[in-house]
Amino acid sequence: MLPHADISDDVVVTLALQHQLPALCSDAGPLRAGGLVSYTYDLADTFRRVAEYADRILRGEKPGDLPVPQPTKFNLVINLKTAKAIGITIPASLLVRADELIE
């Protein structure tokens, strides 16, 4: 087992590119730095839902009576530049479903 080390996303992405490995990213920063794919919940949508919950609580609903929210909107972002650099062909079925393509 490896000891815990704080490794930045940029280091992981750099190593992945050097070894021609796909890197899945949790946000856009590392993805734009050379990660291959990001599939995460939509943060803006989550914040809107938090505001709705706050409104409901301020109107008198008990927080314990509110259901636990789950993400409902997700974003798929694919870095085509990285795919080309590591020799991966992204299927057309994924390309048409992507919310954003980085070229």
C-alpha positions in Angstrom: 0.0 0.0 0.0 1.3 3.4 -0.9 1.6 6.1 1.7 -0.9 9.0 1.4 0.5 11.9 -0.6 -1.1 15.1 -1.7 -0.9 14.9 -5.4 -2.4 17.7 -7.5 -4.8 17.0 -10.4 -2.2 18.6 -12.7 0.4 16.0 -11.7 -2.0 13.2 -12.3 -3.0 14.5 -15.7 0.7 15.1 -16.7 1.6 11.5 -15.7 -1.4 10.1 -17.5 -0.5 11.9 -20.7 3.2 10.8 -20.4 2.1 7.2 -20.1 -0.8 7.6 -22.6 -3.5 6.7 -20.1 -7.0 8.2 -20.1 -7.6 10.4 -17.0 -11.2 10.8 -15.8 -11.6 14.2 -14.1 -14.1 15.4 -11.5 -14.1 19.0 -12.8 -13.1 21.2 -15.8 -9.7 22.4 -14.5 -7.8 19.1 -14.9 -9.9 18.2 -18.0 -8.7 21.3 -19.8 -5.1 20.6 -18.7 -5.2 17.2 -20.5 -7.7 14.9 -18.8 -9.9 12.8 -21.2 -13.4 12.8 -19.8 -15.4 14.4 -17.0 -18.9 13.1 -16.0 -20.1 15.0 -13.0 -23.2 16.5 -11.5 -24.1 20.0 -12.6 -22.9 22.3 -9.8 -25.1 25.3 -10.8 -28.2 23.1 -10.8 -27.2 21.9 -7.3 -26.9 25.4 -6.0 -30.3 26.3 -7.4 -31.8 23.4 -5.6 -30.1 24.4 -2.3 -31.8 27.9 -2.7 -35.1 26.1 -3.1 -34.5 24.2 0.1 -33.6 27.3 2.0 -36.8 29.0 0.7 -38.9 26.1 1.9 -37.2 26.1 5.3 -37.7 29.9 5.6 -41.4 29.4 4.8 -41.7 27.1 7.8 -41.1 23.6 6.6 -39.0 21.4 9.0 -35.6 20.5 7.6 -36.0 16.9 8.9 -39.2 16.5 6.8 -37.6 17.4 3.5 -36.3 14.6 1.3 -32.5 14.2 0.8 -31.8 15.7 -2.6 -29.9 13.7 -5.2 -28.2 15.2 -8.3 -30.5 15.1 -11.2 -28.5 16.8 -13.9 -25.1 15.6 -15.1 -22.5 17.0 -17.6 -20.4 14.9 -19.9 -17.3 16.8 -21.2 -14.8 15.1 -23.6 -11.4 16.4 -24.4 -10.8 15.4 -28.1 -7.3 16.9 -28.1 -6.3 14.5 -25.4 -8.1 11.6 -27.1 -6.1 12.2 -30.2 -2.8 12.6 -28.3 -3.2 9.2 -26.6 -4.6 7.4 -29.6 -8.2 6.9 -28.5 -11.2 7.1 -30.8 -14.3 8.4 -29.0 -17.4 6.6 -30.3 -19.9 8.8 -32.1 -22.6 7.8 -29.7 -20.7 9.5 -26.9 -19.8 12.5 -29.0 -23.5 13.3 -29.6 -24.3 12.9 -25.9 -21.5 15.2 -24.7 -22.5 18.5 -23.2 -19.2 20.0 -24.3 -16.3 18.9 -26.5 -12.9 20.4 -26.0 -11.0 20.5 -29.3 
